[in-house]
Each structure stands twice: as structure tokens, then as C-alpha cells.
Amino acid sequence: MRKIKAGCLGATVIGIIETDMAFLKEQNLIQPVEPEEGVRAKRHYKVEYELVMIVNDRNMGWEARYPAGGEV
């Protein structure tokens, strides 16, 4: 179980959302980010997307939108 930050005391974790964006790398749709000079980091990929909650009556769902900030 993940730790809950002090500002979120009383909050209840009801689930975890996992996203698999490997296809972006496999289809060369994203490029690796090189670490800044002098920063101890590895080359990595950065994906920014929006996670949108959709509520329809009693039903709730989620949609990942890529790229973030794109037209709906």
C-alpha cells in the first residue's frame, strides 16, 4: 500500500490507474529525454497526457488523452 501524504489524511485509496504507453516508444512517436549536464540521471522517456474522469449517471469511467491539451 502506498503512503498517504500528510495533506491527504482521511483520504481513502480506492484504486490504482496504470497506463502502458510502450507503443509510443515502439512506434517512434516519442524520443528519449537526455539528462541535463551535471545532473545524475538516466536517459528516459517523458509522456504527458490528460486523465479525464467521465461520469454518466451512476457510471464512472476514465479516458487517457494524448497528447495533453489537444482538442477533445
N, CA, C and O atoms as a GROMACS GRO file, in nm:
protein
  288
    1MET      N    1   0.084  -0.118   0.000
    1MET     CA    2   0.000   0.000   0.000
    1MET      C    3   0.089   0.124   0.000
    1MET      O    4   0.191   0.127   0.068
    2ARG      N    5   0.051   0.223  -0.074
    2ARG     CA    6   0.128   0.346  -0.082
    2ARG      C    7   0.104   0.433   0.040
    2ARG      O    8  -0.002   0.428   0.103
    3LYS      N    9   0.206   0.512   0.074
    3LYS     CA   10   0.191   0.605   0.186
    3LYS      C   11   0.102   0.721   0.143
    3LYS      O   12   0.107   0.764   0.028
    4ILE      N   13   0.022   0.770   0.235
    4ILE     CA   14  -0.065   0.885   0.208
    4ILE      C   15   0.003   1.009   0.263
    4ILE      O   16   0.047   1.010   0.378
    5LYS      N   17   0.012   1.113   0.182
    5LYS     CA   18   0.076   1.238   0.224
    5LYS      C   19  -0.003   1.300   0.338
    5LYS      O   20  -0.124   1.279   0.350
    6ALA      N   21   0.066   1.378   0.421
    6ALA     CA   22   0.005   1.440   0.539
    6ALA      C   23  -0.116   1.525   0.502
    6ALA      O   24  -0.213   1.528   0.578
    7GLY      N   25  -0.113   1.594   0.389
    7GLY     CA   26  -0.224   1.679   0.347
    7GLY      C   27  -0.347   1.600   0.305
    7GLY      O   28  -0.454   1.657   0.287
    8CYS      N   29  -0.332   1.470   0.289
    8CYS     CA   30  -0.442   1.386   0.242
    8CYS      C   31  -0.494   1.294   0.351
    8CYS      O   32  -0.562   1.195   0.322
    9LEU      N   33  -0.463   1.324   0.475
    9LEU     CA   34  -0.512   1.238   0.583
    9LEU      C   35  -0.663   1.231   0.578
    9LEU      O   36  -0.730   1.333   0.560
   10GLY      N   37  -0.716   1.115   0.595
   10GLY     CA   38  -0.859   1.095   0.586
   10GLY      C   39  -0.901   1.050   0.446
   10GLY      O   40  -1.015   1.007   0.426
   11ALA      N   41  -0.810   1.059   0.351
   11ALA     CA   42  -0.840   1.013   0.215
   11ALA      C   43  -0.831   0.861   0.210
   11ALA      O   44  -0.756   0.800   0.286
   12THR      N   45  -0.907   0.802   0.121
   12THR     CA   46  -0.906   0.658   0.104
   12THR      C   47  -0.864   0.624  -0.039
   12THR      O   48  -0.923   0.675  -0.134
   13VAL      N   49  -0.764   0.540  -0.053
   13VAL     CA   50  -0.722   0.494  -0.185
   13VAL      C   51  -0.822   0.388  -0.229
   13VAL      O   52  -0.841   0.287  -0.160
   14ILE      N   53  -0.888   0.411  -0.343
   14ILE     CA   54  -0.988   0.315  -0.390
   14ILE      C   55  -0.942   0.237  -0.512
   14ILE      O   56  -1.011   0.147  -0.559
   15GLY      N   57  -0.825   0.273  -0.562
   15GLY     CA   58  -0.774   0.200  -0.678
   15GLY      C   59  -0.649   0.265  -0.731
   15GLY      O   60  -0.609   0.372  -0.687
   16ILE      N   61  -0.587   0.198  -0.825
   16ILE     CA   62  -0.466   0.248  -0.889
   16ILE      C   63  -0.489   0.243  -1.039
   16ILE      O   64  -0.539   0.144  -1.092
   17ILE      N   65  -0.452   0.349  -1.106
   17ILE     CA   66  -0.464   0.354  -1.251
   17ILE      C   67  -0.326   0.336  -1.311
   17ILE      O   68  -0.235   0.413  -1.282
   18GLU      N   69  -0.311   0.234  -1.394
   18GLU     CA   70  -0.184   0.209  -1.462
   18GLU      C   71  -0.202   0.234  -1.610
   18GLU      O   72  -0.304   0.197  -1.668
   19THR      N   73  -0.104   0.298  -1.670
   19THR     CA   74  -0.109   0.323  -1.814
   19THR      C   75   0.013   0.261  -1.880
   19THR      O   76   0.123   0.266  -1.826
   20ASP      N   77  -0.008   0.205  -1.997
   20ASP     CA   78   0.101   0.145  -2.075
   20ASP      C   79   0.116   0.226  -2.203
   20ASP      O   80   0.036   0.213  -2.295
   21MET      N   81   0.219   0.308  -2.207
   21MET     CA   82   0.245   0.392  -2.324
   21MET      C   83   0.362   0.338  -2.406
   21MET      O   84   0.424   0.412  -2.482
   22ALA      N   85   0.392   0.209  -2.391
   22ALA     CA   86   0.506   0.149  -2.461
   22ALA      C   87   0.493   0.161  -2.613
   22ALA      O   88   0.593   0.170  -2.683
   23PHE      N   89   0.370   0.162  -2.663
   23PHE     CA   90   0.351   0.172  -2.808
   23PHE      C   91   0.407   0.302  -2.863
   23PHE      O   92   0.448   0.306  -2.979
   24LEU      N   93   0.408   0.408  -2.783
   24LEU     CA   94   0.464   0.536  -2.828
   24LEU      C   95   0.614   0.521  -2.856
   24LEU      O   96   0.665   0.577  -2.953
   25LYS      N   97   0.682   0.448  -2.770
   25LYS     CA   98   0.825   0.422  -2.789
   25LYS      C   99   0.848   0.327  -2.906
   25LYS      O  100   0.935   0.351  -2.990
   26GLU      N  101   0.770   0.220  -2.911
   26GLU     CA  102   0.787   0.118  -3.015
   26GLU      C  103   0.760   0.172  -3.155
   26GLU      O  104   0.821   0.128  -3.252
   27GLN      N  105   0.668   0.268  -3.167
   27GLN     CA  106   0.634   0.326  -3.297
   27GLN      C  107   0.710   0.456  -3.324
   27GLN      O  108   0.678   0.530  -3.417
   28ASN      N  109   0.811   0.483  -3.240
   28ASN     CA  110   0.894   0.603  -3.254
   28ASN      C  111   0.813   0.732  -3.254
   28ASN      O  112   0.845   0.826  -3.327
   29LEU      N  113   0.707   0.737  -3.173
   29LEU     CA  114   0.626   0.857  -3.162
   29LEU      C  115   0.680   0.952  -3.056
   29LEU      O  116   0.642   1.068  -3.051
   30ILE      N  117   0.769   0.901  -2.971
   30ILE     CA  118   0.836   0.985  -2.871
   30ILE      C  119   0.985   0.957  -2.876
   30ILE      O  120   1.028   0.850  -2.919
   31GLN      N  121   1.063   1.054  -2.833
   31GLN     CA  122   1.209   1.041  -2.832
   31GLN      C  123   1.258   1.047  -2.688
   31GLN      O  124   1.194   1.110  -2.604
   32PRO      N  125   1.370   0.981  -2.657
   32PRO     CA  126   1.422   0.985  -2.521
   32PRO      C  127   1.466   1.125  -2.481
   32PRO      O  128   1.510   1.205  -2.564
   33VAL      N  129   1.454   1.152  -2.352
   33VAL     CA  130   1.498   1.280  -2.295
   33VAL      C  131   1.637   1.257  -2.238
   33VAL      O  132   1.658   1.169  -2.156
   34GLU      N  133   1.731   1.338  -2.283
   34GLU     CA  134   1.868   1.329  -2.233
   34GLU      C  135   1.878   1.404  -2.100
   34GLU      O  136   1.819   1.511  -2.086
   35PRO      N  137   1.951   1.350  -2.002
   35PRO     CA  138   1.967   1.422  -1.875
   35PRO      C  139   2.046   1.551  -1.895
   35PRO      O  140   2.131   1.559  -1.984
   36GLU      N  141   2.016   1.650  -1.813
   36GLU     CA  142   2.088   1.777  -1.820
   36GLU      C  143   2.233   1.757  -1.778
   36GLU      O  144   2.265   1.666  -1.702
   37GLU      N  145   2.318   1.842  -1.828
   37GLU     CA  146   2.460   1.837  -1.795
   37GLU      C  147   2.478   1.852  -1.644
   37GLU      O  148   2.423   1.945  -1.585
   38GLY      N  149   2.552   1.763  -1.583
   38GLY     CA  150   2.579   1.770  -1.440
   38GLY      C  151   2.471   1.708  -1.353
   38GLY      O  152   2.489   1.698  -1.231
   39VAL      N  153   2.361   1.665  -1.411
   39VAL     CA  154   2.253   1.603  -1.334
   39VAL      C  155   2.271   1.452  -1.340
   39VAL      O  156   2.291   1.394  -1.447
   40ARG      N  157   2.265   1.390  -1.224
   40ARG     CA  158   2.282   1.245  -1.217
   40ARG      C  159   2.148   1.177  -1.247
   40ARG      O  160   2.067   1.152  -1.157
   41ALA      N  161   2.128   1.148  -1.374
   41ALA     CA  162   2.003   1.086  -1.416
   41ALA      C  163   2.030   1.002  -1.540
   41ALA      O  164   2.132   1.018  -1.607
   42LYS      N  165   1.938   0.913  -1.568
   42LYS     CA  166   1.949   0.829  -1.687
   42LYS      C  167   1.861   0.886  -1.798
   42LYS      O  168   1.767   0.962  -1.773
   43ARG      N  169   1.892   0.848  -1.919
   43ARG     CA  170   1.808   0.884  -2.032
   43ARG      C  171   1.672   0.817  -2.010
   43ARG      O  172   1.666   0.701  -1.970
   44HIS      N  173   1.565   0.889  -2.036
   44HIS     CA  174   1.431   0.837  -2.009
   44HIS      C  175   1.332   0.894  -2.110
   44HIS      O  176   1.366   0.980  -2.192
   45TYR      N  177   1.210   0.846  -2.104
   45TYR     CA  178   1.103   0.895  -2.190
   45TYR      C  179   1.005   0.972  -2.104
   45TYR      O  180   0.980   0.937  -1.988
   46LYS      N  181   0.949   1.077  -2.160
   46LYS     CA  182   0.852   1.160  -2.088
   46LYS      C  183   0.725   1.165  -2.172
   46LYS      O  184   0.728   1.202  -2.289
   47VAL      N  185   0.614   1.127  -2.110
   47VAL     CA  186   0.485   1.129  -2.178
   47VAL      C  187   0.389   1.212  -2.093
   47VAL      O  188   0.363   1.179  -1.978
   48GLU      N  189   0.337   1.318  -2.151
   48GLU     CA  190   0.238   1.400  -2.081
   48GLU      C  191   0.102   1.373  -2.145
   48GLU      O  192   0.086   1.385  -2.266
   49TYR      N  193   0.007   1.336  -2.062
   49TYR     CA  194  -0.128   1.308  -2.110
   49TYR      C  195  -0.227   1.352  -2.005
   49TYR      O  196  -0.191   1.376  -1.890
   50GLU      N  197  -0.352   1.363  -2.045
   50GLU     CA  198  -0.458   1.402  -1.953
   50GLU      C  199  -0.536   1.278  -1.914
   50GLU      O  200  -0.568   1.194  -1.998
   51LEU      N  201  -0.567   1.267  -1.787
   51LEU     CA  202  -0.652   1.160  -1.738
   51LEU      C  203  -0.786   1.224  -1.705
   51LEU      O  204  -0.796   1.305  -1.612
   52VAL      N  205  -0.888   1.189  -1.780
   52VAL     CA  206  -1.018   1.254  -1.770
   52VAL      C  207  -1.120   1.158  -1.711
   52VAL      O  208  -1.135   1.045  -1.757
   53MET      N  209  -1.191   1.206  -1.608
   53MET     CA  210  -1.298   1.126  -1.549
   53MET      C  211  -1.427   1.156  -1.624
   53MET      O  212  -1.460   1.272  -1.648
   54ILE      N  213  -1.499   1.052  -1.661
   54ILE     CA  214  -1.626   1.066  -1.732
   54ILE      C  215  -1.735   1.006  -1.645
   54ILE      O  216  -1.732   0.887  -1.613
   55VAL      N  217  -1.831   1.089  -1.606
   55VAL     CA  218  -1.942   1.044  -1.521
   55VAL      C  219  -2.070   1.052  -1.602
   55VAL      O  220  -2.105   1.158  -1.655
   56ASN      N  221  -2.139   0.940  -1.612
   56ASN     CA  222  -2.265   0.932  -1.685
   56ASN      C  223  -2.365   0.864  -1.593
   56ASN      O  224  -2.363   0.742  -1.578
   57ASP      N  225  -2.453   0.942  -1.533
   57ASP     CA  226  -2.547   0.893  -1.432
   57ASP      C  227  -2.469   0.826  -1.319
   57ASP      O  228  -2.391   0.892  -1.250
   58ARG      N  229  -2.488   0.695  -1.299
   58ARG     CA  230  -2.417   0.624  -1.192
   58ARG      C  231  -2.288   0.560  -1.240
   58ARG      O  232  -2.214   0.502  -1.160
   59ASN      N  233  -2.260   0.570  -1.366
   59ASN     CA  234  -2.141   0.507  -1.423
   59ASN      C  235  -2.025   0.606  -1.426
   59ASN      O  236  -2.042   0.724  -1.456
   60MET      N  237  -1.907   0.556  -1.393
   60MET     CA  238  -1.788   0.639  -1.396
   60MET      C  239  -1.680   0.565  -1.475
   60MET      O  240  -1.660   0.445  -1.459
   61GLY      N  241  -1.613   0.640  -1.560
   61GLY     CA  242  -1.506   0.581  -1.640
   61GLY      C  243  -1.391   0.680  -1.653
   61GLY      O  244  -1.402   0.795  -1.610
   62TRP      N  245  -1.283   0.634  -1.712
   62TRP     CA  246  -1.164   0.717  -1.729
   62TRP      C  247  -1.117   0.709  -1.872
   62TRP      O  248  -1.134   0.607  -1.939
   63GLU      N  249  -1.059   0.817  -1.918
   63GLU     CA  250  -1.006   0.823  -2.053
   63GLU      C  251  -0.869   0.890  -2.047
   63GLU      O  252  -0.855   0.997  -1.988
   64ALA      N  253  -0.769   0.827  -2.108
   64ALA     CA  254  -0.637   0.889  -2.118
   64ALA      C  255  -0.630   0.957  -2.253
   64ALA      O  256  -0.653   0.895  -2.356
   65ARG      N  257  -0.599   1.087  -2.252
   65ARG     CA  258  -0.594   1.163  -2.377
   65ARG      C  259  -0.451   1.207  -2.404
   65ARG      O  260  -0.386   1.274  -2.323
   66TYR      N  261  -0.404   1.168  -2.522
   66TYR     CA  262  -0.269   1.203  -2.565
   66TYR      C  263  -0.278   1.260  -2.705
   66TYR      O  264  -0.345   1.202  -2.790
   67PRO      N  265  -0.215   1.370  -2.730
   67PRO     CA  266  -0.130   1.448  -2.640
   67PRO      C  267  -0.214   1.534  -2.546
   67PRO      O  268  -0.329   1.567  -2.575
   68ALA      N  269  -0.155   1.569  -2.434
   68ALA     CA  270  -0.223   1.653  -2.336
   68ALA      C  271  -0.251   1.789  -2.397
   68ALA      O  272  -0.169   1.843  -2.471
   69GLY      N  273  -0.366   1.844  -2.365
   69GLY     CA  274  -0.401   1.977  -2.415
   69GLY      C  275  -0.454   1.977  -2.556
   69GLY      O  276  -0.483   2.084  -2.611
   70GLY      N  277  -0.468   1.859  -2.616
   70GLY     CA  278  -0.521   1.851  -2.752
   70GLY      C  279  -0.670   1.876  -2.755
   70GLY      O  280  -0.734   1.888  -2.651
   71GLU      N  281  -0.725   1.885  -2.874
   71GLU     CA  282  -0.869   1.906  -2.888
   71GLU      C  283  -0.946   1.784  -2.843
   71GLU      O  284  -0.901   1.670  -2.860
   72VAL      N  285  -1.061   1.808  -2.785
   72VAL     CA  286  -1.148   1.700  -2.737
   72VAL      C  287  -1.242   1.660  -2.847
   72VAL      O  288  -1.324   1.570  -2.828
   0.00000   0.00000   0.00000
